[in-house]
Amino acid sequence: MKRGLIYFNPFFLFYILFINFFVYICLLLIYKSEQMITQADTLKAEIRTLEAQLQHAELDRDAFSQIAIYKRLEIAKSILINIY
């Protein structure tokens, strides 16, 4: 297909698309490997969530929820200590 002075080869366009796709896949793999989540990261996030839930239960004066959340929080903190 001719447009002006530039000739576009359809196979050339296919190779450009293939190269773009290949670069996209490589970048995805590199990004995924750099963003590895460990068990410690998961536990830290869970501890933050449990502390927020405990604070909310204290504001609502819900004793049974406080006890259940506190037990789970202590378990998560002890596991985190044992990991490190």
C-alpha positions as CSV (number, residue, x, y, z in Angstrom):
1,M,0.0,0.0,0.0
2,K,1.5,3.3,-1.1
3,R,0.9,6.6,0.7
4,G,2.9,9.5,-0.5
5,L,6.6,8.6,-0.7
6,I,6.5,6.0,2.1
7,Y,5.8,2.3,1.3
8,F,4.4,0.2,4.2
9,N,5.2,-3.4,4.0
10,P,2.6,-5.5,5.9
11,F,5.2,-8.0,7.1
12,F,7.2,-5.1,8.6
13,L,4.1,-4.0,10.5
14,F,3.6,-7.5,11.7
15,Y,7.2,-7.6,13.1
16,I,6.7,-4.2,14.8
17,L,3.6,-5.6,16.5
18,F,5.4,-8.8,17.5
19,I,8.3,-6.8,18.9
20,N,5.9,-4.6,20.9
21,F,4.1,-7.6,22.3
22,F,7.5,-9.3,23.2
23,V,8.6,-6.1,25.0
24,Y,5.3,-5.9,26.8
25,I,5.6,-9.5,28.0
26,C,9.2,-9.0,29.1
27,L,8.3,-5.9,31.1
28,L,5.4,-7.7,32.8
29,L,7.8,-10.5,33.8
30,I,10.4,-8.1,35.2
31,Y,7.7,-6.1,37.1
32,K,6.2,-9.2,38.6
33,S,9.5,-10.5,39.8
34,E,10.4,-7.2,41.5
35,Q,7.1,-7.0,43.3
36,M,7.4,-10.3,45.2
37,I,5.2,-10.4,48.3
38,T,6.5,-12.4,51.2
39,Q,4.7,-14.0,54.1
40,A,6.0,-11.3,56.4
41,D,4.5,-8.6,54.1
42,T,1.2,-10.4,54.2
43,L,1.3,-10.7,58.0
44,K,2.2,-7.1,58.5
45,A,-0.8,-6.1,56.4
46,E,-3.0,-8.5,58.4
47,I,-1.7,-7.0,61.7
48,R,-2.5,-3.5,60.5
49,T,-6.1,-4.6,59.5
50,L,-6.6,-6.4,62.8
51,E,-5.4,-3.4,64.8
52,A,-7.9,-1.2,62.9
53,Q,-10.7,-3.7,63.6
54,L,-9.7,-3.8,67.2
55,Q,-9.9,-0.1,67.5
56,H,-13.3,-0.1,65.8
57,A,-14.5,-2.8,68.2
58,E,-13.3,-0.8,71.2
59,L,-15.2,2.3,69.9
60,D,-18.4,0.2,69.6
61,R,-17.7,-1.4,73.0
62,D,-18.1,-4.9,71.6
63,A,-16.3,-7.1,74.1
64,F,-16.7,-10.4,72.2
65,S,-15.3,-9.0,69.0
66,Q,-12.4,-7.4,70.9
67,I,-11.5,-10.8,72.5
68,A,-11.6,-12.6,69.1
69,I,-9.7,-9.9,67.3
70,Y,-7.1,-9.7,70.1
71,K,-6.5,-13.4,70.0
72,R,-6.0,-13.4,66.3
73,L,-3.7,-10.4,66.5
74,E,-1.5,-12.0,69.1
75,I,-1.2,-15.1,66.9
76,A,-0.3,-13.0,63.9
77,K,2.3,-11.1,65.9
78,S,3.9,-14.2,67.3
79,I,4.1,-15.7,63.8
80,L,5.8,-12.5,62.5
81,I,8.3,-12.6,65.4
82,N,9.1,-16.3,64.6
83,I,9.6,-15.4,60.9
84,Y,12.3,-12.9,61.7
